[in-house]
């Protein structure tokens, strides 16, 4: 495990103390659990099925130009090299 140092407000420190005592946990253990849970919400793993579905939904909402080709395999040189 890596050790880090962070600055927190007095209020946050008090909340950590209260929750740790209520859950009968060491503060460090509680802080690790809260950080891990928060990161899963803020920065989910990209290889998860949910991430792929979210990406597909986002792409579905993108505007499509009529001028854009639907199949670029017909004229690859034009799209690859601008010829």
PDB file as gemmi writes it, atoms N, CA and C in Angstrom:
CRYST1    1.000    1.000    1.000  90.00  90.00  90.00 P 1                      
ATOM      1  N   UNK A   1       0.845  -1.196   0.000  1.00  0.00           N  
ATOM      2  CA  UNK A   1       0.000   0.000   0.000  1.00  0.00           C  
ATOM      3  C   UNK A   1       0.875   1.238   0.000  1.00  0.00           C  
ATOM      4  N   UNK A   2       0.349   2.264  -0.627  1.00  0.00           N  
ATOM      5  CA  UNK A   2       1.030   3.551  -0.678  1.00  0.00           C  
ATOM      6  C   UNK A   2       0.517   4.451   0.436  1.00  0.00           C  
ATOM      7  N   UNK A   3       1.364   5.288   0.954  1.00  0.00           N  
ATOM      8  CA  UNK A   3       0.952   6.246   1.975  1.00  0.00           C  
ATOM      9  C   UNK A   3       0.863   7.624   1.316  1.00  0.00           C  
ATOM     10  N   UNK A   4      -0.246   8.326   1.563  1.00  0.00           N  
ATOM     11  CA  UNK A   4      -0.396   9.692   1.054  1.00  0.00           C  
ATOM     12  C   UNK A   4      -0.815  10.603   2.203  1.00  0.00           C  
ATOM     13  N   UNK A   5      -0.651  11.880   1.972  1.00  0.00           N  
ATOM     14  CA  UNK A   5      -1.040  12.870   2.971  1.00  0.00           C  
ATOM     15  C   UNK A   5      -1.986  13.862   2.306  1.00  0.00           C  
ATOM     16  N   UNK A   6      -3.113  14.131   2.951  1.00  0.00           N  
ATOM     17  CA  UNK A   6      -4.082  15.073   2.407  1.00  0.00           C  
ATOM     18  C   UNK A   6      -4.522  16.042   3.501  1.00  0.00           C  
ATOM     19  N   UNK A   7      -4.999  17.183   3.083  1.00  0.00           N  
ATOM     20  CA  UNK A   7      -5.561  18.166   4.012  1.00  0.00           C  
ATOM     21  C   UNK A   7      -7.076  18.075   3.937  1.00  0.00           C  
ATOM     22  N   UNK A   8      -7.723  17.988   5.084  1.00  0.00           N  
ATOM     23  CA  UNK A   8      -9.182  17.931   5.147  1.00  0.00           C  
ATOM     24  C   UNK A   8      -9.677  18.969   6.135  1.00  0.00           C  
ATOM     25  N   UNK A   9     -10.928  19.349   5.980  1.00  0.00           N  
ATOM     26  CA  UNK A   9     -11.515  20.341   6.889  1.00  0.00           C  
ATOM     27  C   UNK A   9     -11.778  19.704   8.252  1.00  0.00           C  
ATOM     28  N   UNK A  10     -11.970  20.558   9.244  1.00  0.00           N  
ATOM     29  CA  UNK A  10     -12.294  20.073  10.589  1.00  0.00           C  
ATOM     30  C   UNK A  10     -13.606  19.295  10.577  1.00  0.00           C  
ATOM     31  N   UNK A  11     -14.563  19.770   9.791  1.00  0.00           N  
ATOM     32  CA  UNK A  11     -15.857  19.098   9.700  1.00  0.00           C  
ATOM     33  C   UNK A  11     -15.707  17.683   9.127  1.00  0.00           C  
ATOM     34  N   UNK A  12     -14.905  17.556   8.072  1.00  0.00           N  
ATOM     35  CA  UNK A  12     -14.679  16.238   7.473  1.00  0.00           C  
ATOM     36  C   UNK A  12     -13.992  15.318   8.467  1.00  0.00           C  
ATOM     37  N   UNK A  13     -13.040  15.838   9.205  1.00  0.00           N  
ATOM     38  CA  UNK A  13     -12.343  15.039  10.215  1.00  0.00           C  
ATOM     39  C   UNK A  13     -13.327  14.531  11.277  1.00  0.00           C  
ATOM     40  N   UNK A  14     -14.221  15.395  11.701  1.00  0.00           N  
ATOM     41  CA  UNK A  14     -15.216  15.003  12.704  1.00  0.00           C  
ATOM     42  C   UNK A  14     -16.145  13.924  12.156  1.00  0.00           C  
ATOM     43  N   UNK A  15     -16.540  14.072  10.915  1.00  0.00           N  
ATOM     44  CA  UNK A  15     -17.417  13.077  10.303  1.00  0.00           C  
ATOM     45  C   UNK A  15     -16.720  11.726  10.198  1.00  0.00           C  
ATOM     46  N   UNK A  16     -15.446  11.739   9.827  1.00  0.00           N  
ATOM     47  CA  UNK A  16     -14.669  10.497   9.752  1.00  0.00           C  
ATOM     48  C   UNK A  16     -14.613   9.834  11.124  1.00  0.00           C  
ATOM     49  N   UNK A  17     -14.335  10.622  12.146  1.00  0.00           N  
ATOM     50  CA  UNK A  17     -14.279  10.091  13.511  1.00  0.00           C  
ATOM     51  C   UNK A  17     -15.607   9.456  13.910  1.00  0.00           C  
ATOM     52  N   UNK A  18     -16.710  10.151  13.655  1.00  0.00           N  
ATOM     53  CA  UNK A  18     -18.024   9.648  14.042  1.00  0.00           C  
ATOM     54  C   UNK A  18     -18.390   8.357  13.310  1.00  0.00           C  
ATOM     55  N   UNK A  19     -18.167   8.342  11.998  1.00  0.00           N  
ATOM     56  CA  UNK A  19     -18.523   7.165  11.209  1.00  0.00           C  
ATOM     57  C   UNK A  19     -17.634   5.978  11.585  1.00  0.00           C  
ATOM     58  N   UNK A  20     -16.352   6.224  11.778  1.00  0.00           N  
ATOM     59  CA  UNK A  20     -15.436   5.144  12.154  1.00  0.00           C  
ATOM     60  C   UNK A  20     -15.864   4.517  13.479  1.00  0.00           C  
ATOM     61  N   UNK A  21     -16.228   5.346  14.444  1.00  0.00           N  
ATOM     62  CA  UNK A  21     -16.681   4.829  15.735  1.00  0.00           C  
ATOM     63  C   UNK A  21     -18.006   4.088  15.593  1.00  0.00           C  
ATOM     64  N   UNK A  22     -18.921   4.634  14.804  1.00  0.00           N  
ATOM     65  CA  UNK A  22     -20.233   4.012  14.628  1.00  0.00           C  
ATOM     66  C   UNK A  22     -20.115   2.650  13.939  1.00  0.00           C  
ATOM     67  N   UNK A  23     -19.178   2.520  13.000  1.00  0.00           N  
ATOM     68  CA  UNK A  23     -19.004   1.265  12.267  1.00  0.00           C  
ATOM     69  C   UNK A  23     -17.936   0.372  12.899  1.00  0.00           C  
ATOM     70  N   UNK A  24     -17.367   0.848  14.000  1.00  0.00           N  
ATOM     71  CA  UNK A  24     -16.336   0.101  14.722  1.00  0.00           C  
ATOM     72  C   UNK A  24     -15.172  -0.258  13.793  1.00  0.00           C  
ATOM     73  N   UNK A  25     -14.678   0.751  13.061  1.00  0.00           N  
ATOM     74  CA  UNK A  25     -13.575   0.566  12.120  1.00  0.00           C  
ATOM     75  C   UNK A  25     -12.456   1.537  12.440  1.00  0.00           C  
ATOM     76  N   UNK A  26     -11.277   1.178  12.023  1.00  0.00           N  
ATOM     77  CA  UNK A  26     -10.138   2.082  12.107  1.00  0.00           C  
ATOM     78  C   UNK A  26     -10.340   3.167  11.047  1.00  0.00           C  
ATOM     79  N   UNK A  27      -9.943   4.395  11.382  1.00  0.00           N  
ATOM     80  CA  UNK A  27     -10.149   5.513  10.444  1.00  0.00           C  
ATOM     81  C   UNK A  27      -9.529   5.252   9.079  1.00  0.00           C  
ATOM     82  N   UNK A  28      -8.328   4.712   9.048  1.00  0.00           N  
ATOM     83  CA  UNK A  28      -7.644   4.459   7.770  1.00  0.00           C  
ATOM     84  C   UNK A  28      -8.441   3.485   6.901  1.00  0.00           C  
ATOM     85  N   UNK A  29      -8.995   2.451   7.528  1.00  0.00           N  
ATOM     86  CA  UNK A  29      -9.802   1.479   6.785  1.00  0.00           C  
ATOM     87  C   UNK A  29     -11.050   2.140   6.201  1.00  0.00           C  
ATOM     88  N   UNK A  30     -11.701   2.952   7.005  1.00  0.00           N  
ATOM     89  CA  UNK A  30     -12.900   3.667   6.553  1.00  0.00           C  
ATOM     90  C   UNK A  30     -12.569   4.599   5.384  1.00  0.00           C  
ATOM     91  N   UNK A  31     -11.491   5.339   5.517  1.00  0.00           N  
ATOM     92  CA  UNK A  31     -11.095   6.287   4.464  1.00  0.00           C  
ATOM     93  C   UNK A  31     -10.798   5.547   3.168  1.00  0.00           C  
ATOM     94  N   UNK A  32     -10.098   4.408   3.243  1.00  0.00           N  
ATOM     95  CA  UNK A  32      -9.819   3.619   2.030  1.00  0.00           C  
ATOM     96  C   UNK A  32     -11.107   3.152   1.369  1.00  0.00           C  
ATOM     97  N   UNK A  33     -12.047   2.665   2.178  1.00  0.00           N  
ATOM     98  CA  UNK A  33     -13.318   2.187   1.628  1.00  0.00           C  
ATOM     99  C   UNK A  33     -14.100   3.314   0.954  1.00  0.00           C  
ATOM    100  N   UNK A  34     -14.124   4.474   1.588  1.00  0.00           N  
ATOM    101  CA  UNK A  34     -14.864   5.613   1.031  1.00  0.00           C  
ATOM    102  C   UNK A  34     -14.216   6.104  -0.261  1.00  0.00           C  
ATOM    103  N   UNK A  35     -12.902   6.145  -0.295  1.00  0.00           N  
ATOM    104  CA  UNK A  35     -12.205   6.567  -1.516  1.00  0.00           C  
ATOM    105  C   UNK A  35     -12.486   5.578  -2.643  1.00  0.00           C  
ATOM    106  N   UNK A  36     -12.378   4.278  -2.361  1.00  0.00           N  
ATOM    107  CA  UNK A  36     -12.650   3.261  -3.394  1.00  0.00           C  
ATOM    108  C   UNK A  36     -14.080   3.361  -3.917  1.00  0.00           C  
ATOM    109  N   UNK A  37     -15.037   3.524  -3.008  1.00  0.00           N  
ATOM    110  CA  UNK A  37     -16.445   3.630  -3.421  1.00  0.00           C  
ATOM    111  C   UNK A  37     -16.668   4.887  -4.259  1.00  0.00           C  
ATOM    112  N   UNK A  38     -16.072   5.989  -3.857  1.00  0.00           N  
ATOM    113  CA  UNK A  38     -16.218   7.235  -4.603  1.00  0.00           C  
ATOM    114  C   UNK A  38     -15.604   7.155  -5.990  1.00  0.00           C  
ATOM    115  N   UNK A  39     -14.446   6.517  -6.098  1.00  0.00           N  
ATOM    116  CA  UNK A  39     -13.799   6.390  -7.400  1.00  0.00           C  
ATOM    117  C   UNK A  39     -14.604   5.523  -8.351  1.00  0.00           C  
ATOM    118  N   UNK A  40     -15.291   4.519  -7.835  1.00  0.00           N  
ATOM    119  CA  UNK A  40     -16.131   3.678  -8.693  1.00  0.00           C  
ATOM    120  C   UNK A  40     -17.275   4.484  -9.302  1.00  0.00           C  
ATOM    121  N   UNK A  41     -17.745   5.490  -8.573  1.00  0.00           N  
ATOM    122  CA  UNK A  41     -18.827   6.329  -9.079  1.00  0.00           C  
ATOM    123  C   UNK A  41     -18.291   7.375 -10.053  1.00  0.00           C  
ATOM    124  N   UNK A  42     -17.211   8.032  -9.669  1.00  0.00           N  
ATOM    125  CA  UNK A  42     -16.665   9.128 -10.464  1.00  0.00           C  
ATOM    126  C   UNK A  42     -15.909   8.620 -11.682  1.00  0.00           C  
ATOM    127  N   UNK A  43     -15.194   7.528 -11.531  1.00  0.00           N  
ATOM    128  CA  UNK A  43     -14.332   7.024 -12.602  1.00  0.00           C  
ATOM    129  C   UNK A  43     -14.510   5.517 -12.730  1.00  0.00           C  
ATOM    130  N   UNK A  44     -15.631   5.084 -13.315  1.00  0.00           N  
ATOM    131  CA  UNK A  44     -15.871   3.642 -13.422  1.00  0.00           C  
ATOM    132  C   UNK A  44     -14.884   2.990 -14.380  1.00  0.00           C  
ATOM    133  N   UNK A  45     -14.704   1.693 -14.233  1.00  0.00           N  
ATOM    134  CA  UNK A  45     -13.827   0.959 -15.143  1.00  0.00           C  
ATOM    135  C   UNK A  45     -14.396   1.027 -16.545  1.00  0.00           C  
ATOM    136  N   UNK A  46     -13.530   1.281 -17.518  1.00  0.00           N  
ATOM    137  CA  UNK A  46     -13.989   1.429 -18.890  1.00  0.00           C  
ATOM    138  C   UNK A  46     -14.254   0.097 -19.577  1.00  0.00           C  
ATOM    139  N   UNK A  47     -13.787  -0.988 -19.010  1.00  0.00           N  
ATOM    140  CA  UNK A  47     -14.023  -2.267 -19.660  1.00  0.00           C  
ATOM    141  C   UNK A  47     -15.303  -2.931 -19.176  1.00  0.00           C  
ATOM    142  N   UNK A  48     -16.080  -2.205 -18.413  1.00  0.00           N  
ATOM    143  CA  UNK A  48     -17.320  -2.780 -17.922  1.00  0.00           C  
ATOM    144  C   UNK A  48     -18.409  -2.688 -18.990  1.00  0.00           C  
ATOM    145  N   UNK A  49     -19.351  -3.625 -18.970  1.00  0.00           N  
ATOM    146  CA  UNK A  49     -20.457  -3.575 -19.941  1.00  0.00           C  
ATOM    147  C   UNK A  49     -21.245  -2.271 -19.853  1.00  0.00           C  
ATOM    148  N   UNK A  50     -21.416  -1.731 -18.649  1.00  0.00           N  
ATOM    149  CA  UNK A  50     -22.160  -0.486 -18.490  1.00  0.00           C  
ATOM    150  C   UNK A  50     -21.451   0.653 -19.215  1.00  0.00           C  
ATOM    151  N   UNK A  51     -20.131   0.697 -19.140  1.00  0.00           N  
ATOM    152  CA  UNK A  51     -19.377   1.745 -19.825  1.00  0.00           C  
ATOM    153  C   UNK A  51     -19.570   1.649 -21.333  1.00  0.00           C  
ATOM    154  N   UNK A  52     -19.589   0.431 -21.861  1.00  0.00           N  
ATOM    155  CA  UNK A  52     -19.801   0.258 -23.302  1.00  0.00           C  
ATOM    156  C   UNK A  52     -21.211   0.684 -23.722  1.00  0.00           C  
ATOM    157  N   UNK A  53     -22.195   0.355 -22.902  1.00  0.00           N  
ATOM    158  CA  UNK A  53     -23.566   0.779 -23.209  1.00  0.00           C  
ATOM    159  C   UNK A  53     -23.690   2.293 -23.155  1.00  0.00           C  
ATOM    160  N   UNK A  54     -23.055   2.913 -22.162  1.00  0.00           N  
ATOM    161  CA  UNK A  54     -23.082   4.375 -22.060  1.00  0.00           C  
ATOM    162  C   UNK A  54     -22.440   5.011 -23.287  1.00  0.00           C  
ATOM    163  N   UNK A  55     -21.325   4.440 -23.749  1.00  0.00           N  
ATOM    164  CA  UNK A  55     -20.651   4.950 -24.942  1.00  0.00           C  
ATOM    165  C   UNK A  55     -21.542   4.815 -26.174  1.00  0.00           C  
ATOM    166  N   UNK A  56     -22.221   3.683 -26.303  1.00  0.00           N  
ATOM    167  CA  UNK A  56     -23.119   3.470 -27.449  1.00  0.00           C  
ATOM    168  C   UNK A  56     -24.274   4.459 -27.420  1.00  0.00           C  
ATOM    169  N   UNK A  57     -24.829   4.704 -26.244  1.00  0.00           N  
ATOM    170  CA  UNK A  57     -25.930   5.679 -26.130  1.00  0.00           C  
ATOM    171  C   UNK A  57     -25.451   7.083 -26.487  1.00  0.00           C  
ATOM    172  N   UNK A  58     -24.235   7.411 -26.046  1.00  0.00           N  
ATOM    173  CA  UNK A  58     -23.687   8.727 -26.345  1.00  0.00           C  
ATOM    174  C   UNK A  58     -23.468   8.876 -27.856  1.00  0.00           C  
ATOM    175  N   UNK A  59     -22.923   7.855 -28.504  1.00  0.00           N  
ATOM    176  CA  UNK A  59     -22.669   7.902 -29.946  1.00  0.00           C  
ATOM    177  C   UNK A  59     -23.969   7.981 -30.729  1.00  0.00           C  
ATOM    178  N   UNK A  60     -24.996   7.315 -30.235  1.00  0.00           N  
ATOM    179  CA  UNK A  60     -26.289   7.328 -30.922  1.00  0.00           C  
ATOM    180  C   UNK A  60     -26.867   8.740 -30.995  1.00  0.00           C  
ATOM    181  N   UNK A  61     -26.546   9.571 -30.012  1.00  0.00           N  
ATOM    182  CA  UNK A  61     -27.074  10.923 -29.974  1.00  0.00           C  
ATOM    183  C   UNK A  61     -26.282  11.938 -30.782  1.00  0.00           C  
ATOM    184  N   UNK A  62     -25.159  11.528 -31.380  1.00  0.00           N  
ATOM    185  CA  UNK A  62     -24.343  12.456 -32.160  1.00  0.00           C  
ATOM    186  C   UNK A  62     -25.031  12.795 -33.477  1.00  0.00           C  
ATOM    187  N   UNK A  63     -24.931  14.054 -33.899  1.00  0.00           N  
ATOM    188  CA  UNK A  63     -25.549  14.422 -35.178  1.00  0.00           C  
ATOM    189  C   UNK A  63     -24.786  13.782 -36.341  1.00  0.00           C  
ATOM    190  N   UNK A  64     -25.525  13.357 -37.339  1.00  0.00           N  
ATOM    191  CA  UNK A  64     -24.921  12.740 -38.521  1.00  0.00           C  
ATOM    192  C   UNK A  64     -25.130  13.666 -39.709  1.00  0.00           C  
ATOM    193  N   UNK A  65     -24.045  13.989 -40.375  1.00  0.00           N  
ATOM    194  CA  UNK A  65     -24.118  14.840 -41.557  1.00  0.00           C  
ATOM    195  C   UNK A  65     -24.458  13.992 -42.771  1.00  0.00           C  
ATOM    196  N   UNK A  66     -25.286  14.520 -43.640  1.00  0.00           N  
ATOM    197  CA  UNK A  66     -25.667  13.810 -44.861  1.00  0.00           C  
ATOM    198  C   UNK A  66     -24.454  13.635 -45.765  1.00  0.00           C  
ATOM    199  N   UNK A  67     -23.505  14.554 -45.661  1.00  0.00           N  
ATOM    200  CA  UNK A  67     -22.322  14.504 -46.515  1.00  0.00           C  
ATOM    201  C   UNK A  67     -21.339  13.425 -46.078  1.00  0.00           C  
ATOM    202  N   UNK A  68     -21.455  12.942 -44.869  1.00  0.00           N  
ATOM    203  CA  UNK A  68     -20.545  11.913 -44.376  1.00  0.00           C  
ATOM    204  C   UNK A  68     -20.876  10.581 -45.025  1.00  0.00           C  
ATOM    205  N   UNK A  69     -19.867   9.831 -45.448  1.00  0.00           N  
ATOM    206  CA  UNK A  69     -20.126   8.527 -46.060  1.00  0.00           C  
ATOM    207  C   UNK A  69     -20.524   7.508 -44.997  1.00  0.00           C  
ATOM    208  N   UNK A  70     -21.332   6.570 -45.359  1.00  0.00           N  
ATOM    209  CA  UNK A  70     -21.702   5.508 -44.434  1.00  0.00           C  
ATOM    210  C   UNK A  70     -20.732   4.335 -44.546  1.00  0.00           C  
ATOM    211  N   UNK A  71     -19.998   4.250 -45.674  1.00  0.00           N  
ATOM    212  CA  UNK A  71     -19.047   3.167 -45.869  1.00  0.00           C  
ATOM    213  C   UNK A  71     -17.809   3.738 -46.541  1.00  0.00           C  
ATOM    214  N   UNK A  72     -16.744   3.942 -45.789  1.00  0.00           N  
ATOM    215  CA  UNK A  72     -15.543   4.557 -46.370  1.00  0.00           C  
ATOM    216  C   UNK A  72     -14.662   3.549 -47.092  1.00  0.00           C  
ATOM    217  N   UNK A  73     -15.049   2.287 -47.091  1.00  0.00           N  
ATOM    218  CA  UNK A  73     -14.241   1.279 -47.775  1.00  0.00           C  
ATOM    219  C   UNK A  73     -14.293   1.456 -49.292  1.00  0.00           C  
ATOM    220  N   UNK A  74     -15.265   2.219 -49.791  1.00  0.00           N  
ATOM    221  CA  UNK A  74     -15.389   2.420 -51.235  1.00  0.00           C  
ATOM    222  C   UNK A  74     -14.297   3.333 -51.788  1.00  0.00           C  
ATOM    223  N   UNK A  75     -13.832   4.295 -50.984  1.00  0.00           N  
ATOM    224  CA  UNK A  75     -12.824   5.233 -51.453  1.00  0.00           C  
ATOM    225  C   UNK A  75     -11.852   5.533 -50.314  1.00  0.00           C  
ATOM    226  N   UNK A  76     -11.078   4.540 -49.919  1.00  0.00           N  
ATOM    227  CA  UNK A  76     -10.219   4.673 -48.750  1.00  0.00           C  
ATOM    228  C   UNK A  76      -9.137   5.732 -48.923  1.00  0.00           C  
ATOM    229  N   UNK A  77      -8.597   5.875 -50.127  1.00  0.00           N  
ATOM    230  CA  UNK A  77      -7.528   6.854 -50.356  1.00  0.00           C  
ATOM    231  C   UNK A  77      -8.020   8.262 -50.070  1.00  0.00           C  
ATOM    232  N   UNK A  78      -9.263   8.553 -50.457  1.00  0.00           N  
ATOM    233  CA  UNK A  78      -9.827   9.885 -50.241  1.00  0.00           C  
ATOM    234  C   UNK A  78      -9.894  10.218 -48.762  1.00  0.00           C  
ATOM    235  N   UNK A  79     -10.334   9.250 -47.940  1.00  0.00           N  
ATOM    236  CA  UNK A  79     -10.509   9.513 -46.506  1.00  0.00           C  
ATOM    237  C   UNK A  79      -9.223   9.346 -45.712  1.00  0.00           C  
ATOM    238  N   UNK A  80      -8.303   8.542 -46.215  1.00  0.00           N  
ATOM    239  CA  UNK A  80      -7.042   8.340 -45.502  1.00  0.00           C  
ATOM    240  C   UNK A  80      -6.028   9.417 -45.818  1.00  0.00           C  
ATOM    241  N   UNK A  81      -5.978   9.852 -47.100  1.00  0.00           N  
ATOM    242  CA  UNK A  81      -4.942  10.777 -47.527  1.00  0.00           C  
ATOM    243  C   UNK A  81      -5.478  12.108 -48.029  1.00  0.00           C  
ATOM    244  N   UNK A  82      -6.761  12.259 -48.119  1.00  0.00           N  
ATOM    245  CA  UNK A  82      -7.354  13.511 -48.580  1.00  0.00           C  
ATOM    246  C   UNK A  82      -7.274  13.714 -50.061  1.00  0.00           C  
ATOM    247  N   UNK A  83      -7.013  12.657 -50.822  1.00  0.00           N  
ATOM    248  CA  UNK A  83      -6.899  12.787 -52.287  1.00  0.00           C  
ATOM    249  C   UNK A  83      -8.259  12.962 -52.913  1.00  0.00           C  
TER     250      UNK A  83                                                      
END                                                                             
